[in-house]
Amino acid sequence: MAKQKNVNEMSFLDHLEELRWHLIRATMGILIIGTVAFLMKDFVFETVLFGPKKPDFPTYKMFCNLSQLLGFSDAFCSSEPLFRIQSREMAGQFSAHIWTSIWAGLIVGFPYVLYEIWKFIGPGLHESERKNARGFIFVASFLFFSGVLFGYYIVAPLSINFLGSYTVSKEVFNDIDLNSYVATVRASVLACGLIFELPIVVYFLTKVGLVTPEILKKYRKISLVVVLILSAIITPPDVASQIVVAVPIMILYQISIVISRIVIKRDLKKMRKNGK
C-alpha cells in the first residue's frame, strides 16, 4: 500500500524520470544482447540470417516433399543457391553487422523490454488489475516469439524463394544487395512477431471498453480484407503465400474474440459481486 501511495504522490516530472530510467535499462539490455550477437557473427549471419536462402533450409525440404506429394511444381526442390548476395558500399558489410546485432538484441531481449515497461505501468494499476494481468510478460513473449518463428520459417523463405528467383529476362542476374536481403528477413520476422500480439492488444482494448466480442464479430468480414492486405504486404504477390500467412492471423482473430468474451464475462461477474 505504501508503494502505491508513493506512486500516486509522484509528480509528472517524477514519472518522466522513472520512465527515463526504465527506458535506459531496456536500452542497455538490448545493447548487451546485441554485443553478444555482434561477437557471434558467424552464427548470426551464416546460420540464422543466410539460412533461408540455402536450398537445404528445412522449410524448402518440407514444401518440396509436400509439392511432390500433391503433384505440384517442384519450385522448392532446387539444389542450387537461389542468388548471390553482394555489398556495393564500402561500409556495407560493417553497417549490416552493426544493425543486425542491434535488431537481434531487440528481438531476443523483447521479454526484458516488456518487463521494464510493465515495471513502469504496473504500480499505477489497481491490485485486481495487476492480478488479472498476471502472466502478461510470459504470454506476450510467447506470442511474439511464435510470430518470429512463423516469420522466419514460413514468410521469409516464401519471400526469398519467390523474389530471389523471379526474373524478367535471362539477361538480368539476381545479385541481391546485402542490406536489401537483411531488410527482407527482418521485416518478415518483426511483422509476424507484432501481428501475433493481436490477442494481447484485444485484451487491453476490451479492458478499457473500446472493443467487445460483438464489435469483433460485426467487423469480421472487414477484418478478413485487412488480413489479406497485410498478408499481401509481408508476403510475395502469389495467392498460396498469402493464404499461408492469412490462416494463422484469422485463427488469432478468432482467439481474440474468445478472449474479449472472457474479459467481458469476468467484468460482469465482478460488478454483480460488488453489487453494482
C-alpha positions in Angstrom: 0.0 0.0 0.0 2.9 2.3 0.8 4.3 1.7 -2.6 1.0 2.5 -4.2 0.7 5.7 -2.2 4.2 6.8 -3.2 3.3 6.2 -6.9 0.1 8.3 -6.5 2.1 11.2 -4.9 4.7 11.3 -7.7 4.6 14.4 -9.8 4.6 14.5 -13.6 8.3 15.1 -13.7 8.9 12.2 -11.3 7.0 9.9 -13.6 9.1 11.1 -16.6 12.3 10.5 -14.6 11.0 7.0 -13.7 10.2 6.3 -17.3 13.6 7.5 -18.4 15.4 5.0 -16.2 13.2 2.2 -17.4 14.0 3.1 -21.0 17.7 3.3 -20.2 17.7 -0.2 -18.6 15.7 -1.6 -21.5 18.2 0.0 -24.0 21.1 -1.3 -22.0 19.6 -4.8 -22.1 19.2 -4.6 -25.9 22.8 -3.4 -26.3 24.2 -6.2 -24.1 22.4 -8.8 -26.1 23.4 -7.0 -29.3 27.0 -7.1 -28.3 26.8 -10.8 -27.8 25.2 -11.1 -31.2 28.0 -9.0 -32.7 30.6 -11.3 -31.3 28.7 -14.3 -32.7 28.9 -13.1 -36.2 29.3 -16.4 -37.9 26.3 -18.0 -36.2 24.1 -14.9 -36.7 24.9 -14.5 -40.4 25.9 -17.9 -41.7 23.4 -20.0 -39.7 20.5 -17.7 -38.9 20.3 -14.8 -41.4 21.5 -16.7 -44.5 19.8 -19.9 -43.6 16.5 -19.1 -45.5 18.5 -18.7 -48.8 20.1 -22.1 -48.7 18.4 -24.9 -50.6 18.7 -27.3 -47.6 16.7 -25.0 -45.3 14.0 -27.1 -43.5 11.1 -25.1 -45.0 12.2 -25.8 -48.5 12.5 -29.5 -47.8 9.0 -29.5 -46.2 7.4 -27.7 -49.2 9.4 -29.8 -51.6 8.1 -33.0 -50.1 4.6 -31.6 -49.9 4.6 -30.4 -53.5 5.8 -33.7 -54.8 3.1 -35.5 -52.7 0.4 -33.3 -54.2 1.8 -33.4 -57.7 2.5 -29.7 -57.9 5.6 -28.0 -59.3 9.0 -28.6 -57.6 10.0 -24.9 -57.3 11.1 -25.5 -53.7 13.3 -28.6 -54.6 16.2 -26.7 -56.2 19.7 -27.9 -55.1 21.4 -24.7 -56.3 21.6 -21.4 -54.4 18.8 -19.0 -55.5 21.0 -16.0 -55.8 24.2 -14.3 -54.7 24.4 -11.6 -52.0 26.7 -8.7 -52.7 27.7 -5.5 -50.9 28.1 -2.4 -53.1 29.1 0.1 -50.4 32.5 0.5 -48.7 31.0 0.2 -45.2 28.1 -2.0 -46.3 29.1 -5.2 -44.5 30.2 -3.5 -41.3 27.0 -1.4 -41.2 24.9 -4.6 -41.8 26.8 -6.3 -39.0 26.1 -3.4 -36.5 22.4 -3.0 -37.3 21.8 -6.8 -37.5 23.3 -7.1 -34.0 21.1 -4.3 -32.7 17.9 -5.8 -34.2 18.9 -9.2 -32.8 19.3 -7.6 -29.4 15.8 -6.1 -29.7 14.2 -9.4 -30.8 15.9 -11.6 -28.2 15.6 -9.0 -25.5 11.9 -8.5 -26.1 10.8 -10.1 -22.8 13.1 -7.8 -20.9 11.8 -4.7 -22.7 8.3 -5.8 -21.8 9.4 -6.4 -18.2 10.7 -2.8 -17.9 7.5 -1.4 -19.5 5.5 -3.5 -17.0 7.6 -2.2 -14.1 6.6 1.3 -15.1 2.9 0.7 -15.7 2.2 -2.0 -13.0 2.5 0.2 -9.9 -0.2 2.5 -11.3 -2.8 -0.3 -11.6 -5.2 -1.5 -9.0 -4.4 -4.7 -7.2 -7.2 -6.5 -9.1 -5.9 -5.2 -12.4 -2.4 -6.4 -11.6 -3.8 -9.8 -10.6 -5.8 -10.2 -13.9 -2.8 -9.2 -15.9 -0.5 -11.8 -14.2 1.5 -13.7 -16.7 1.3 -10.8 -19.2 5.1 -10.9 -19.9 5.1 -14.6 -20.5 2.0 -14.7 -22.8 3.1 -11.6 -24.8 6.7 -13.0 -25.2 5.3 -16.4 -26.2 3.1 -14.8 -28.9 5.9 -12.6 -30.1 8.4 -15.5 -30.4 5.7 -17.6 -32.1 5.3 -14.9 -34.7 9.0 -14.5 -35.1 9.4 -18.3 -35.7 6.5 -18.2 -38.1 8.0 -15.2 -40.0 11.5 -16.9 -40.1 10.4 -20.4 -41.2 7.4 -19.5 -43.3 7.2 -15.9 -44.5 10.9 -15.2 -45.0 11.6 -18.4 -47.1 8.4 -17.8 -49.2 9.5 -14.2 -49.9 13.1 -15.1 -50.6 12.2 -18.0 -52.9 9.8 -16.0 -54.9 11.6 -12.7 -55.1 15.1 -14.2 -55.3 14.2 -16.4 -58.2 11.9 -14.1 -60.1 13.3 -12.8 -63.4 12.1 -10.6 -66.2 14.8 -11.7 -68.6 17.7 -14.1 -68.8 19.9 -11.0 -69.4 19.3 -10.0 -65.7 21.1 -11.8 -62.9 19.8 -11.8 -59.3 22.7 -10.4 -57.3 20.9 -9.1 -54.2 22.3 -6.3 -52.2 23.2 -7.3 -48.6 21.0 -4.6 -47.0 18.1 -5.5 -49.2 18.3 -9.1 -48.1 18.7 -8.3 -44.4 15.7 -5.9 -44.6 13.5 -8.6 -46.2 14.3 -11.1 -43.4 14.0 -8.5 -40.7 10.6 -7.2 -42.0 9.2 -10.7 -42.3 10.2 -11.7 -38.7 9.2 -8.4 -37.0 5.9 -8.0 -38.9 4.8 -11.5 -37.9 6.0 -11.1 -34.3 4.0 -7.9 -33.9 0.9 -9.3 -35.7 0.9 -12.3 -33.3 0.4 -9.8 -30.4 -3.2 -9.3 -31.6 -4.8 -11.2 -28.7 -2.9 -9.1 -26.2 -4.0 -5.9 -27.9 -7.6 -7.0 -28.0 -7.4 -8.0 -24.3 -6.4 -4.5 -23.2 -8.8 -2.8 -25.6 -11.6 -4.9 -24.1 -10.5 -3.9 -20.6 -10.8 -0.2 -21.4 -14.1 -0.7 -23.1 -13.1 0.1 -26.7 -13.7 -3.4 -28.0 -16.4 -6.0 -27.4 -17.0 -9.5 -28.9 -20.0 -8.1 -30.8 -17.8 -5.5 -32.5 -15.2 -8.1 -33.4 -17.9 -10.3 -34.9 -19.6 -7.4 -36.7 -16.4 -6.4 -38.5 -15.1 -9.9 -39.1 -15.5 -9.6 -42.9 -13.8 -6.2 -42.9 -11.0 -7.7 -40.8 -10.6 -10.5 -43.3 -10.0 -7.9 -46.0 -7.5 -6.2 -43.8 -5.7 -9.5 -43.0 -5.5 -10.3 -46.8 -4.0 -6.8 -47.3 -1.5 -7.3 -44.6 -0.6 -10.8 -46.0 -0.1 -9.2 -49.4 2.3 -6.6 -47.9 4.5 -9.0 -46.0 4.5 -11.9 -48.5 5.2 -12.3 -52.2 2.3 -11.5 -54.6 1.1 -15.1 -55.0 -2.1 -16.5 -53.6 -0.6 -19.5 -51.9 1.8 -17.4 -49.8 -0.9 -15.0 -48.8 -3.2 -17.9 -47.7 -0.4 -19.4 -45.7 0.0 -16.1 -43.8 -3.7 -15.2 -43.6 -4.8 -18.5 -42.0 -2.9 -18.1 -38.6 -3.9 -14.4 -38.5 -7.5 -15.3 -38.8 -7.1 -18.0 -36.1 -5.6 -15.3 -33.9 -8.6 -13.1 -34.6 -11.0 -15.9 -33.5 -8.9 -16.4 -30.4 -9.2 -12.7 -29.7 -13.0 -12.8 -29.9 -12.9 -15.6 -27.3 -10.5 -13.6 -25.1 -12.7 -10.5 -25.4 -15.8 -12.6 -24.4 -14.0 -13.9 -21.3 -12.9 -10.4 -20.2 -16.5 -9.1 -20.5 -17.9 -12.1 -18.5 -15.3 -11.6 -15.8 -16.0 -7.9 -15.5 -19.8 -8.5 -15.4 -19.3 -11.1 -12.7 -17.1 -8.7 -10.7 -19.8 -6.0 -11.0 -22.5 -8.4 -9.7 -20.3 -9.4 -6.9 -19.7 -5.8 -5.8 -23.5 -5.2 -6.1 -23.2 -2.6 -8.9 
